[in-house]
């Protein structure tokens, strides 16, 4: 009888506290673990749209509301960009001067919640130019953080590629779309 009373009281206490999860199993909403970065370059030419991808294995942790580690920095091998065919790959690599500048750097700092999403500062170093953006929106989904920036080849002191004596021209404007995949 005494055992039944103890079990009943334990069950009542369990129901009153409302949770069977141990405290250590709760998710830390101030920590985001990133395990891959994917960079896409999206643009248009006189013959249609193009898309170049560069997935990059990368692991880092973002600590929100922290002054010690609230940033990501990664070097990306520009030779890894793939535009879907050999000619476009060569044109992109020639345009961004891969032999002279084999790496680009992505730096994301000052990551702060903004509703269900985030805002951040972004620095992209491509060739010898650094493009800086503040208050950039990062859309937050279950699997990744996502952002886009509009860029011009002329912002980087580069000429858009042309072919066939100028008949095929890549437009000056393009979009850099990046995804930070969560673990």
N, C-alpha and C positions, 0 to 999 in steps of 0.2 A: 504494500500500500504506500509506503514511504517513497519507493522508486517511482510509482505512478504519479505522485504529487510533484516530485522533482522534474520528471519529464514534462508534465503539464505546465509547470511554471516556466521551464526552459522554452517550450513551444510558445507560450504566451509572450515571453520576453522577445523571442525571435520575431513574432508577428508585430509586436509594438515597434520594434526598431525598423521594420520594413525592408530589410535587405539581407540577403545571404552572401553578398559579395564581400570578400575581405578588402580592407582598405587599400592594400598594396596593388590590387588588380584594377583599380580605377585608372582611366586614361588621363594622362597629363595634357591638358589643353594648352599649356604654354610651351610645348615641345613639338616640333615637326621634324621628322627624320626624312631626308631626301636620299634616294638611292640611284637616281638617273636624271640627267638633263638632256632634253631633246631640243635642238635648235632647228627651225625651219625658215628658209628664205622663200618668200612668195612674191611673185611679180608677174609682169606682162611684157610681151614683145609684140612685134607686128604680126607674128604668126600664132599667137595664143599665150596662154598662161604657163608659168613654170613653177616648180617647187623643188627646192634642194633641201635635203635632210642631213642632220649630223647628230645621231644619238651618241651620248657620251656617258659612260659609266662613271658615276661620281657618288660618293656617300659623305654626307655631312648632316649636322643637326642644327636646327634653328631654335634658339631659345627666345620666345617672345617675352616681352616685358623684362628684358635682362640687359644690363649695360655691359656685360662681359662678352657675350657671343650672340649677336643678333645680325649675322651676315653670312653670306656664302661667297666664295671666290673660286673660280675654276678656269684653268687654261684648257682650251679646246684646240686640237690639231685641225687646222683648216684643210689639210689634205684629205680628211675623212668626209668632207661634204660629198654627197651623192645626189645628182640631179636627174638620175634615171637613164642617162645615156652618155657614152664616152665623149662625144663632141661638146655637150653642155658642161660636163664635168671639167673638161680642159678649159673651156671658155671662162667658167667661174674661177678656176684656180689661177688662170692667167690674169684675170681682172683684179683679183684680190692679192696678187703677187705672193703666192704661196711659197715660192723658193726664198724670197726675201723675208717674208713674215709668216713663218710656219705655224704660229699659234695666235689665237685670239683669246682675250680674257673677258670673262663675264663676272662682274662683281655686283652683288645685290646686298644692300645695307638698309638699316633703319626700317626693318619690317615691322609693321604695326597693324593690328586689327582695324578693319573698316567695315562695320556691319558684319555680315557673314564672310566677307572677303578680307583682303589685305591691301595695304599701300606700302610702297617701298621706294628706295632710290636705286637706280640702275646705272652702271657704267659698263659700256661695251668698248673694248679696245680692239679695233680691226685695223690691220696694217699698222701705221704709226699714229693713227687718230683715235681719240677717245671721245665717244658720244655719251653725254650725261643726261639723265632724266630723273626728275624728282616727282614725288607723289604719283608714281606709276601704279595703276590698278593691277592687282593680282587676283584673278578669279579663283576662288577656292572650291574645289570639288572633292569628292571622296578620295579620288586616286591621285590628284595632282593639283599644283598651283599653276596658273596659266597667265601669261602676259603677252602683249604685242606692242611693238613700236614701229612707227612709220619712219623710213629712212630714205635718203636720196644718195645715189652714187656720188653726186657732187659734194654731199656733206663729208665724204671720206676722201675727197680730192681724187676720185676715180672716174674713169670714162665707162659708161655702159657698153657691153660688148655689141659688136655689129658683125654681120656676115654678108657674103655675096655683094661686096662693094656698097654696103649700106642698105640693101634691099630688106634685110632682116635686122631689126634694131630692138634692143632691149630698152624698155622705158626707164627713165631716170629714177622713178619712185619704186620702192619695194617695201615689204613688210618683214620684220623679223618677229617670228612667233616662237616663244619658248615655253616649254613645259618642264616643271620640276616635279618629277614623280615621287610620290610618298611611299614609304615602306609600310 
